[in-house]
Amino acid sequence: MSFPATLQGFAFAAPTLDRGDALRGDAQALRDLWPDARLLVLDGEGRAAADANGDLLLLLGAQLGGGPGTAIFLGQADGQAWFALEAATVPALAAVQWIDLRRAAAEWPADVASAFAYARGMLYWHARNRYCGVCGAAVAFDRGGFVGHCAQCGNDHYPRVDPAVIVAVSDGERLLLGRQPGWAPRRWSVIAGFVEPGEAPEQTVVREVHEETGVRVQACRYLGAQPWPFPGALMLGFEALAHADQPRVDGELEEARWFTREEIGQALQRDGSEPDGVLLAPPISIARALIEHWHGNGTALTRA
């Protein structure tokens, strides 16, 4: 199933698997699927096993034998189950190389890179939630790896996703970009920040933009979302119309300023090829899609 999207072209958002929620609690069904299942094997750094050509290493459950064990059931595609598992649990794995997510996003088919991102997020959650956050006892993962159950206090723990907003802020003529300390020289991107408890994403847009840049947002509109598995955020993309305030920074950003449409167009065209040119967010990111959307369409928002 696919949905029309205002923003397109970024990684990790391709339709991938039927997640098969009904199968997660059926241990026998998962065992039956295992021999023909496709396995995504990730190392401790979250990289995927690849063959000599850099393509996803095709490993089937029958090659390992047994059953799913601690493998995480990701879902099915064309009737074939997909599981994710840690390399440490796979005996004598002779992976030719290990591919990180950013390289996979640039080189692999979009659906395979998205499945990799999904697997990485789940394995990251497992690795950091081996003990109950309530009583400290060890948890046992159930339902295909989607529930961590504590037998000592009876609490269940579920995969975590951290929602964040990312927003192309315009004053009607210019685009607001910022840069963080530690970024590559000349790198600029749109404004982003995590949603806080008790806060709607639209409220986060207003708060984060003002906190980070001092610019006052008047209106905003949701455009699309990107799972961002570094390690487990969901980036909610917005466009916003703001007052033409002079940006000021006091905290997370080291600099923020307005860019004209001509400056953004030149940066998109040259893509950092000039030694003193502006570097924008990489093409795999929703940040880049937001910048390109603004450059091509402006903003449809009007002042209140």
KAQUI-V613368 format. One record per helix or strand of 2 or more residues. SS is the DSSP state (A for helix, B for strand). FROM is the first residue (numbers start at 1). TO is the last residue. If there is no record, write none. Layout:
BEGIN
ss=SS from=FROM to=TO
ss=SS from=FROM to=TO
END
This chain:
BEGIN
ss=A from=21 to=24
ss=A from=27 to=34
ss=B from=38 to=42
ss=B from=48 to=50
ss=B from=59 to=60
ss=A from=61 to=64
ss=B from=72 to=77
ss=B from=80 to=86
ss=A from=87 to=89
ss=B from=97 to=99
ss=A from=101 to=107
ss=A from=110 to=127
ss=B from=140 to=142
ss=A from=143 to=145
ss=B from=147 to=149
ss=B from=156 to=158
ss=B from=162 to=170
ss=B from=174 to=180
ss=B from=191 to=194
ss=A from=201 to=213
ss=B from=217 to=228
ss=B from=233 to=242
ss=B from=253 to=260
ss=A from=261 to=270
ss=A from=286 to=297
END
